[in-house]
Amino acid sequence: MNKVYDNALDAVRDIGDGAVIMLGGFGLCGIPENSIAALVKTGAKNLTCISNNAGVDDFGLGFLLKTRQIKKMISSYVGENAEFERQLLQGELEVDLVPQGTLATRIQMAAMGIPAFYTPAGYGTEIAVGKETREFGRKMHLLEHALHADFAIVKAWKGDRLGNLVFRKTTRNFSTSMAKAGDITIAEVEELVEPGMLDPDQIHVASIYVHRIFQGDRYEKRIEKKTVSLKPHG
């Protein structure tokens, strides 16, 4: 089975209106930049996007928000995106805010084939409304369901033509779990190599989980905020 695609547009072309998509990354770190840009070009709309956050106004998922292609966001942090805030307050965007640990675990459970789990996070808040509760060890817990997606899109440092992936440092974040939780997993990589060129002990996602892979280009690798302090002279 040939998993290699020529470019991002070919890899995401069949993502249609109403699709549920997971997108790896944490803030702007390790996001699938090429795939997001390609989705803008396809014009697919009414998307449900599952991601730790919603990017910023002019980068990451902010591009898809600007073109009004996202119908619903399932995420844990959205504080850096003014367009996201505007659409939310105007009732133009559905939002499911999930505690970060719960979001990560819901994705992990989908990857492991476990349908639901109990967690104390969110009990007694708006997050608990309508959810089943149960007491464990004299502490109340919420029942949370696993999160699945039609497509999972991740960005790795290296990958081989079979689909084995290696991430670099913190870019692993949500991506390794997401790669195992989508019906179809698409991986863009900075460097595409031949089978056998990756150290088996360093592979973070095995090829069995990856359905499509392509080598990306022109990565900006932005950070969300720059914090600079001036050292005193002398």
Beta strands, then each sheet from edge to edge (+ up, - down):
strand 1: 20-23
strand 2: 47-50
strand 3: 70-75
strand 4: 94-97
strand 5: 116-119
strand 6: 133-136
strand 7: 139-145
strand 8: 149-160
strand 9: 165-166
strand 10: 182-193
strand 11: 212-215
sheet 1: 4+ 3+ 2+ 1+ 8+ 9-
sheet 2: 4+ 3+ 2+ 1+ 8+ 10+ 11+
sheet 3: 5+ 7- 6+
end
